[in-house]
Amino acid sequence: MSAFASKFAEPFTPRGVAAFARIRSVWLFLAQSFIALLAAISLAYFLNDNCFSVIHAAILNLPDTGRIVLGHLEWHDQPKMLAEGRLLAIDVDPDHGNTLHSTADIQVEFGHDSIRAYSLLPGYAELFYPEWPAPFNRKELEPQWNAWATDILFLTGAAAFFALLLCWVVLATIYFLPAWVAGFLTNRKLDLWASWKLSAAAVLPGALLMIVAVWLYDFGQLRLVSFSFIFAAHFVLGWIYLVVSLFFVPGVSSATHKGNPFEPSK
């Protein structure tokens, strides 16, 4: 491993995670912000590549006329697959007759009264149309999508950035008391605030694992099932780091031992 790679990886080793418990809090915040920003950029790229492009293609394949009025879709053509990608497929089947099948991980189907979302799980999620009118045609939706797509993508990335920071605060608040108890039982120099910082740092390697998983999914190296397993595993990885990193926190005896005060000086 090169010296640069070693320096980059050091904060995400158990020894590096343990170091966050002893250094200033601003370095932990900077590390969290960097990873949250990297995750937000990755998510925005992923959504643009796998969702927004499919939505745009589906809008281009809509007819020139069509609306949703009083909770009902006006559609006079045959069932039609509007657009299809590896993650998302969008079709119109007014009767939800199960006539259109896609290999995408998620299939969104517009029916006469509702929208249904199918995935690898059995069954479907259903959302009924609101009563107010909405356009369902290319002429109206295409300019609206072109005007708002970039803003929606940016707001989604920004929301992901702040949501991750908030989630990590919540997880650290849940984990720090067990970490403090474990540190006390193993005679580690770990107060409550240091335990919280250690817990907050321990979830960051799992976040990096999820970022890698997002890119692998985008490149076609993962499917939804594998991605779901990695999502569950990234929580477990945080627990493992929290436990292992405790052994790299200095012990109380080694940190505070100053010799026997009653022993005569030499």
Secondary structure, DSSP 8 states (H G I E B T S, - for coil): --HHHHHHHGGGSHHHHHHTTTS-HHHHHHHHHHHHHHHHHHHHHHHIIIIIHHHHHHHHTS-S--EEETTEE---S--EEEEE-SSEEEEE-TT--S-----SSEEEEE-SSEEEEE-SSSS-EEEE--SS-EE-SHHHHHHHHHHHHHHHHHHHHHHHHHHHHHHHHHHHHHHHHHHHHHHHHTTB---HHHHHHHHHHHTHHHHHHHHHHHHHHHTTS--HHHHHHHHHHHHHHHHHHHHHHHTTS-BHHHHH----TTS---
